[in-house]
Amino acid sequence: MTWEPTAGLLGVLAVLLVLVVLGAGLAAWGRRRRVRSPEEHHVTSEGGPDVARWIDEGRKLFTLWQERIERLSELQSQLAGMAHEVGELQAQVGRIDALRDELRRLREETERVRSERDALRQAMSRIVELAHQAQIAREA
């Protein structure tokens, strides 16, 4: 079974879409919760809503970086797989080159054998001709 890049990208996009929808839902839920309970602002610090906003942005950045790190790990894994495939392809190219060299050697050998065969045919033809002439000379 081979891994299809398109299918993988669609899967990643689907996961990201789900995460975005969940994030938006959690953000809306958090806003409603903050509106209902203003005493939470006392927990933050003197900055009040600004500090809470910074914390929220920090969490979002942290989540984004976690997702990017996970994606980087996936890409590194894919790259390692591709490097392995490239190594296998290079080995196959080496075997093909060796077969090509062997084929070249066999063609040269075949040509040499053909040349020897042609020389033997000529010699046999000459022997037959001489034998035929000798027979004609004996009969005469």
C-alpha positions in Angstrom: 0.0 0.0 0.0 1.5 3.3 -1.0 0.9 6.6 0.8 -0.9 9.2 -1.3 0.2 12.8 -0.6 -3.2 14.1 -1.6 -5.0 11.9 0.8 -2.6 12.8 3.5 -3.0 16.5 2.9 -6.8 16.1 2.9 -6.5 14.3 6.3 -4.3 17.0 7.7 -6.7 19.7 6.5 -9.7 17.8 8.0 -7.9 17.6 11.3 -7.0 21.3 11.2 -10.6 22.2 10.3 -11.9 20.2 13.3 -9.3 22.0 15.5 -10.3 25.4 14.3 -14.0 24.7 14.9 -13.2 23.3 18.4 -11.0 26.3 19.1 -13.7 28.7 18.0 -16.3 26.9 20.1 -14.0 26.9 23.2 -13.3 30.6 22.6 -17.0 31.4 22.4 -17.7 29.3 25.5 -14.9 31.1 27.4 -16.3 34.5 26.4 -19.7 33.6 27.7 -18.2 32.2 30.9 -16.3 35.4 31.5 -19.4 37.5 30.9 -21.3 35.4 33.5 -18.7 35.5 36.2 -16.8 38.8 36.4 -15.2 37.7 39.6 -12.6 35.8 37.4 -11.0 39.1 36.5 -9.9 39.4 40.1 -7.9 36.2 39.8 -5.7 37.5 37.0 -3.8 40.5 38.3 -3.9 44.3 38.2 -3.9 44.2 34.3 -7.3 42.5 34.4 -8.7 41.7 30.9 -5.4 42.6 29.2 -3.5 39.9 31.1 -6.3 37.4 30.4 -6.1 38.3 26.7 -2.3 37.8 26.7 -2.7 34.4 28.4 -5.3 33.4 25.8 -3.0 34.5 23.0 -0.1 32.7 24.6 -2.2 29.5 24.7 -3.1 29.9 21.1 0.5 30.4 20.1 1.5 27.4 22.2 -1.1 25.2 20.5 -0.1 26.5 17.1 3.5 25.7 17.7 2.6 22.2 19.0 0.7 21.6 15.8 3.6 22.8 13.7 6.0 20.6 15.6 3.8 17.6 15.1 3.6 18.4 11.4 7.4 18.8 11.3 7.7 15.3 12.8 5.3 13.9 10.2 7.3 15.6 7.4 10.6 14.3 8.8 9.1 10.8 8.8 8.0 11.2 5.2 11.4 12.5 4.3 13.1 9.5 5.9 10.8 7.2 3.9 11.6 9.0 0.7 15.3 8.9 1.4 15.0 5.1 1.8 13.1 4.8 -1.5 15.8 6.9 -3.2 18.5 4.6 -1.8 16.6 1.6 -3.2 16.2 3.3 -6.6 19.9 4.0 -6.7 20.6 0.4 -5.9 18.3 -0.7 -8.8 20.1 1.8 -11.1 23.4 0.2 -10.2 22.0 -3.3 -11.0 20.7 -2.0 -14.3 24.1 -0.5 -15.1 25.7 -3.9 -14.3 23.2 -5.7 -16.5 23.9 -3.2 -19.3 27.6 -3.8 -19.1 27.0 -7.6 -19.1 24.8 -7.3 -22.2 27.5 -5.2 -24.0 30.0 -7.9 -23.1 27.7 -10.6 -24.4 27.1 -8.7 -27.7 30.8 -8.4 -28.2 31.2 -12.2 -27.5 28.4 -13.0 -29.9 30.0 -10.9 -32.6 33.4 -12.7 -32.1 31.7 -16.1 -32.3 29.9 -15.1 -35.5 33.1 -14.0 -37.0 34.8 -17.3 -36.1 31.7 -19.2 -37.5 32.0 -17.3 -40.8 35.7 -18.0 -41.0 35.0 -21.8 -40.3 32.3 -21.8 -43.0 34.7 -20.3 -45.5 37.3 -22.9 -44.6 34.8 -25.7 -44.9 33.6 -24.4 -48.2 37.2 -24.2 -49.5 37.8 -27.8 -48.3 34.7 -29.0 -50.0 35.7 -27.2 -53.2 39.2 -28.7 -53.1 37.8 -32.2 -52.4 35.4 -31.8 -55.3 38.3 -30.7 -57.6 40.4 -33.7 -56.3 37.6 -36.1 -57.1 37.2 -34.6 -60.6 41.0 -35.0 -61.1 40.9 -38.6 -60.0 38.1 -39.4 -62.4 39.8 -37.8 -65.3 
